[in-house]
Amino acid sequence: MGATISRCFCLPRRGQPLPTLPSPALEEEFCGLTDDILEEIFLRLLAHHGCLRRVSLACKQFHRVVTSRRFIRRFRATHLDAPPLFGLFHNYNHGDSRFIPVGVDGTGYCFAPDNDAGQLLVSGETDWNVIDCRGGLVLLQTKNRLRLLVLEPMVGRRHYLPPPSDKSLDFCNAAVISTYGADDDHDDFNSHSFQVVFVSNNLSVGHPTTVYIYTSQTGHWRNAASANVSSVVKAGRPSVLIRGVLYWQLIITHGIIAFNLETHELYEIVVPVDMFEDIHDLNVNIVAPKSGGLGLTAVAGYAFQMWTRHSFPDVDAFHADASSWELRKIVRLDALLPLRNARFGTPAMEPGRKRPPVWIMGIDEEQNVGFVWTRVGVFALDIDTMKFRKEAMEQR
């Protein structure tokens, strides 16, 4: 069980019906501005879906400019390095809303996708698990793991694909990677190019962990790498992408498996076996500290722990040495977050409880922000500074 972060460009779509249009007087007010001048102005807006959405609703001329193919290509290229955070997809409460919109555009407006553009699942897909999300793409998998779906929620496109034919279904996970670049001839009206990285392993002797890559341009899987690791990959937990390397957690050992997208090296990062003893699996997460290196967070009860590893020696040494993890901080979340509520009080620690009283639903790998579930709501927590804001209301 896991949750994934959607960070993407959400631009108005050409041909999308407009609500009640403004009066002709408003359009005449801007008649002196050409489309080229307006385009230069709109390129300098904040790279947030709410801004352009409002612009597109102002008048027909504004709508025409911001939905043109040229503007969309230029806007993507201009803001490619800083796509806005859009929301959180999760696997909890199947059949209900699977999406939590987060972030505001400076006016307090938090945008959730319209049903026609942002509908996540259709009939027959409500029990699929969301296993990854990145670059405006969502990756889902059936419970029996026999089918994968790459979804573009803002435009409603679906790409169905089978997993690699010779993989093990016992223990597997996958990641989706957008291969769109600034120089690509791509816009919201053409299919999004992507890769799916699939990792598979089992506990049988002589069966190494294997990584396969699917490319949307070819429509085929290929074997990319194999290696022997100490455990098996944790199914259902989203990957984390840090500086061109994908990371997944391993079960039992809480170790990490890493795959370099450029060199196709596959290796294990060892974690001391007693580092996260008696901590719920939901509350151990891979993170990317802004100071560099690799991090792990854990929440034991209300105690938030942050561990980091800064050295990156060669692969063999990295695999062999588990002593360089350092505990950087311990913070009491019940003291940091406003968890007391007139209706609920402070959430109690319940023995035998299946779900911990607070847990991290997902990680924004680009900003190193964790989304913390509590009985009084979901909080966005900056893991480096421990600043927070409330994103969703209390659970009922």
Secondary structure as GFF3:
##gff-version 3
##sequence-region A 1 396
A	DSSP	beta_strand	3	7	.	.	.	ID=ss1
A	DSSP	alpha_helix	24	29	.	.	.	ID=ss2
A	DSSP	alpha_helix	35	43	.	.	.	ID=ss3
A	DSSP	alpha_helix	49	56	.	.	.	ID=ss4
A	DSSP	alpha_helix	60	66	.	.	.	ID=ss5
A	DSSP	alpha_helix	69	78	.	.	.	ID=ss6
A	DSSP	beta_strand	85	90	.	.	.	ID=ss7
A	DSSP	beta_strand	99	101	.	.	.	ID=ss8
A	DSSP	alpha_helix	115	118	.	.	.	ID=ss9
A	DSSP	beta_strand	129	134	.	.	.	ID=ss10
A	DSSP	beta_strand	137	141	.	.	.	ID=ss11
A	DSSP	beta_strand	148	152	.	.	.	ID=ss12
A	DSSP	beta_strand	157	161	.	.	.	ID=ss13
A	DSSP	beta_strand	171	178	.	.	.	ID=ss14
A	DSSP	beta_strand	194	201	.	.	.	ID=ss15
A	DSSP	beta_strand	209	215	.	.	.	ID=ss16
A	DSSP	beta_strand	220	227	.	.	.	ID=ss17
A	DSSP	beta_strand	240	242	.	.	.	ID=ss18
A	DSSP	beta_strand	245	249	.	.	.	ID=ss19
A	DSSP	beta_strand	256	260	.	.	.	ID=ss20
A	DSSP	beta_strand	266	269	.	.	.	ID=ss21
A	DSSP	three_ten_helix	281	283	.	.	.	ID=ss22
A	DSSP	beta_strand	284	287	.	.	.	ID=ss23
A	DSSP	beta_strand	294	300	.	.	.	ID=ss24
A	DSSP	beta_strand	303	309	.	.	.	ID=ss25
A	DSSP	alpha_helix	315	320	.	.	.	ID=ss26
A	DSSP	beta_strand	326	332	.	.	.	ID=ss27
A	DSSP	alpha_helix	333	336	.	.	.	ID=ss28
A	DSSP	beta_strand	359	364	.	.	.	ID=ss29
A	DSSP	beta_strand	369	374	.	.	.	ID=ss30
A	DSSP	beta_strand	377	382	.	.	.	ID=ss31
A	DSSP	beta_strand	388	392	.	.	.	ID=ss32
###
